[in-house]
């Protein structure tokens, strides 16, 4: 039985997938999904519990909440949220927030 050996032209699957995502322009879309899934971690359970809808379209975070008080609080901290989301993503994924 022969042993399988790694050759120098082999690379980790993660690197290949990352290159494919980048080549097909899906890298930022995957980051958007990661940010949406990390929303409770980014903003805490109270905000996550009040969030009804969350999506990113054309670098705008569209956020719908079921609490007008919470919406007002988050509107005042809009720049902090943008910074936190972009820092998590590793690049400027959003430039504005729209509260619905």
C-alpha positions in Angstrom: 0.0 0.0 0.0 1.4 3.4 -0.9 1.3 6.4 1.4 -0.4 9.6 0.1 2.0 12.5 0.3 1.2 16.1 0.2 2.8 17.9 -2.7 3.8 21.5 -2.7 1.0 22.6 -5.0 -1.7 21.5 -2.5 -3.4 24.2 -0.4 -5.9 24.2 2.4 -9.6 24.0 1.4 -10.3 27.3 3.2 -7.9 29.2 1.0 -9.4 27.7 -2.2 -13.0 28.5 -1.0 -11.9 32.1 -0.1 -10.4 32.5 -3.6 -13.5 31.2 -5.3 -15.7 33.6 -3.3 -13.5 36.5 -4.2 -13.4 35.5 -7.9 -17.2 35.3 -8.1 -17.7 38.5 -6.1 -19.4 36.7 -3.2 -17.0 37.6 -0.5 -18.9 40.6 0.7 -22.2 38.7 0.5 -20.8 36.0 2.8 -19.6 38.7 5.2 -23.1 40.2 5.2 -24.6 36.9 6.2 -21.9 36.6 9.0 -22.8 40.0 10.3 -26.5 39.2 10.3 -25.9 36.0 12.1 -23.6 37.7 14.7 -26.2 40.5 15.4 -27.0 39.2 18.9 -23.3 39.0 19.7 -22.6 42.5 18.3 -25.6 44.3 19.9 -26.5 42.1 22.8 -29.6 40.1 23.6 -31.9 43.0 24.4 -31.5 44.6 20.9 -31.5 41.2 19.2 -34.8 40.3 20.9 -36.4 43.5 19.7 -35.1 43.1 16.1 -37.8 42.1 13.7 -35.9 42.4 10.4 -32.3 42.8 9.6 -30.7 42.9 6.1 -28.0 44.7 4.2 -28.7 46.2 0.8 -26.2 48.5 -1.1 -24.1 49.1 2.0 -27.1 50.1 4.1 -28.2 48.2 7.1 -31.9 48.0 7.2 -33.2 47.5 10.7 -36.7 47.0 11.9 -37.5 46.9 15.6 -40.6 46.3 17.5 -39.9 49.0 20.1 -40.0 52.7 19.3 -38.0 53.5 22.4 -35.2 51.1 21.3 -35.3 52.5 17.8 -34.8 56.0 19.1 -31.9 54.8 21.3 -30.2 53.1 18.3 -30.8 56.1 16.1 -28.7 58.2 18.5 -25.9 55.6 18.5 -25.9 55.1 14.7 -22.2 55.8 14.2 -21.3 53.4 17.0 -23.3 50.6 15.3 -21.7 51.3 11.9 -18.3 51.2 13.5 -19.0 48.0 15.4 -20.4 46.2 12.4 -17.6 47.3 10.1 -15.0 46.3 12.7 -16.5 42.8 13.0 -16.6 42.4 9.2 -13.0 43.6 8.8 -13.8 46.1 6.1 -16.5 48.8 5.5 -19.5 46.6 4.8 -22.1 49.3 5.7 -22.1 53.1 5.4 -25.5 53.9 6.7 -28.4 52.5 8.8 -32.1 52.8 7.8 -34.6 52.3 10.7 -38.0 51.0 9.6 
